[in-house]
């Protein structure tokens, strides 16, 4: 096989790890709260700005910076739920979409007002692994490994803890769970915090690879939403698998053509499958 094609496939797998982490966070929130956070990728953008200023401007060590970014974005997730999601929780779905869509434009405009449109980089340069004739980005390798660790940790939390069991139960039937003595409001807050923490973790991984600017959410937002719909909204396993399908289409399409066309191919694949499986590949 062409070594450059193999390299593209490997890079697609590594990209899929980060996309899977983002899809897990968005699917978790939708599965429990039944609201799609359109602005989820822009919450990741906020985390990237936190990392930039703490590490570059204030000189805080990078591991501590990442922990602070994860905690701050988890707190932001709770604030978003209390101020924006909770008031529209029982309203029509279109109102919920408008509320989270408004948050998207607010975060982008507010970031532009505060930081301008400059591209900022944290300046961490990691080596490139050379295996035979293959060149693999070490930052993507780290992002893939951490993304998988985060996914496994989330799985174990949902399967082995009381709160995780309550989260899975409320995703199945929120009305009956309330009769079982589970505080729904508390579970919503915990879910929003976990979703925010996953966004913060993704921000740490993306900051190693991309410049941060107010509109970086537009790079990942549509792709993440497409992955979640493709895997079945609320289906975390489906979203996890769909992440690697889409990442391979993007990577291989970029090899044979260019990056822009690879995204066109990914969305074309998505549209065709929506005619065949309107509720997603793994919808039940």
Residue pairs with C-beta under 8 A, 6 or more apart in sequence:
3 132
3 133
3 134
4 255
5 252
5 255
6 134
7 134
7 135
7 136
8 251
8 252
8 254
8 255
9 248
9 251
9 252
10 134
10 136
11 136
11 137
11 140
11 251
12 244
12 247
12 248
12 250
12 251
12 252
13 144
13 244
13 247
13 248
14 136
14 137
14 140
14 141
14 143
14 144
15 140
15 247
15 250
15 251
16 144
16 243
16 244
16 246
16 247
16 248
17 143
17 144
17 145
17 146
17 147
17 148
17 243
18 143
18 144
18 147
18 202
18 205
18 206
19 220
19 223
19 224
19 227
19 243
19 246
19 247
20 147
20 148
20 151
20 239
20 240
20 243
20 244
21 147
21 150
21 151
21 198
21 201
21 202
21 205
22 40
22 41
22 44
22 198
22 199
22 202
22 220
22 224
23 224
23 227
23 228
23 231
23 236
23 239
23 240
23 242
23 243
24 150
24 151
24 154
24 198
24 236
24 239
24 240
25 40
25 194
25 195
25 196
25 198
25 199
25 202
26 36
26 37
26 40
26 195
26 224
26 225
26 228
26 239
27 228
27 231
27 233
27 234
27 235
27 236
27 239
28 154
28 167
28 191
28 194
28 195
28 198
28 236
29 35
29 36
29 37
29 40
29 191
29 192
29 195
30 36
30 37
30 228
30 233
30 234
31 171
31 233
31 234
31 235
31 236
32 167
32 170
32 171
32 187
32 188
32 191
33 81
33 85
33 89
33 188
33 191
33 192
34 174
35 85
35 88
35 89
35 96
35 100
36 96
36 97
36 100
36 225
36 228
36 233
37 43
37 80
37 85
37 100
37 195
38 97
38 100
38 101
38 103
38 104
38 221
38 225
39 80
39 100
39 101
39 103
39 104
39 107
39 217
39 221
40 195
40 199
40 221
40 224
41 216
41 217
41 218
41 219
41 220
41 221
41 224
42 103
42 104
42 107
42 108
42 217
42 221
43 73
43 76
43 77
43 80
43 107
43 196
43 199
44 73
44 199
44 200
44 202
44 203
44 206
44 216
44 217
44 220
45 107
45 108
45 111
45 203
45 212
45 214
45 216
45 217
46 73
46 76
46 107
46 111
46 203
47 69
47 70
47 72
47 73
47 199
47 200
47 202
47 203
47 204
47 207
48 203
48 206
48 207
48 210
48 212
48 216
49 111
49 115
49 120
49 212
50 65
50 68
50 69
50 72
50 73
50 200
50 203
51 65
51 66
51 69
51 122
51 203
51 204
51 207
51 212
52 120
52 122
52 207
52 212
54 60
54 65
54 68
54 69
55 61
55 62
55 65
55 122
56 120
56 122
56 123
60 68
62 122
62 124
66 201
66 204
69 200
69 203
69 204
70 197
70 200
70 201
70 204
71 197
71 200
72 200
73 196
73 197
73 199
73 200
73 203
74 193
74 194
74 196
74 197
74 200
75 193
75 196
76 196
77 192
77 193
77 194
77 195
77 196
77 197
77 199
78 189
78 192
78 193
78 196
80 103
80 192
80 196
81 188
81 189
81 192
82 189
84 99
84 100
84 103
85 96
85 99
85 100
85 188
85 192
86 188
87 99
88 95
88 96
88 99
89 96
104 217
104 221
107 217
108 214
108 215
108 217
109 214
111 214
112 214
115 214
117 213
117 214
117 215
118 213
119 211
119 212
119 213
120 211
120 212
120 213
121 211
121 212
122 207
122 208
124 139
124 208
126 137
126 138
126 139
126 142
126 208
127 138
128 135
128 136
128 137
128 138
129 135
129 136
129 137
129 138
129 141
130 136
137 209
139 208
139 209
140 209
142 205
142 208
143 205
143 206
143 208
143 209
146 201
146 204
146 205
147 202
147 205
150 198
150 201
151 240
154 194
154 198
154 236
157 163
157 164
157 194
158 164
158 165
158 167
158 168
159 165
163 187
163 190
166 177
166 182
166 187
167 187
167 190
167 191
169 177
169 180
169 182
170 177
170 182
170 184
170 187
171 234
174 184
177 184
178 184
206 216
206 220
210 216
210 219
222 267
223 246
223 250
223 263
223 266
226 246
226 266
226 267
226 270
227 239
227 242
227 243
227 246
228 239
228 242
229 270
229 274
229 280
230 238
230 239
230 242
230 245
230 246
230 270
230 273
230 280
230 281
231 237
231 238
231 239
231 240
231 241
231 242
231 243
231 280
231 281
231 282
232 238
232 239
232 279
232 280
232 281
232 282
232 283
232 284
233 279
233 280
235 280
235 282
235 283
235 284
237 282
238 280
238 281
238 282
238 283
241 281
241 282
242 280
242 281
242 282
246 266
246 269
246 270
249 262
249 265
249 266
249 269
250 259
250 262
250 263
250 265
250 266
251 262
252 262
253 261
253 262
253 263
253 265
253 266
254 261
254 262
257 265
273 281
277 283
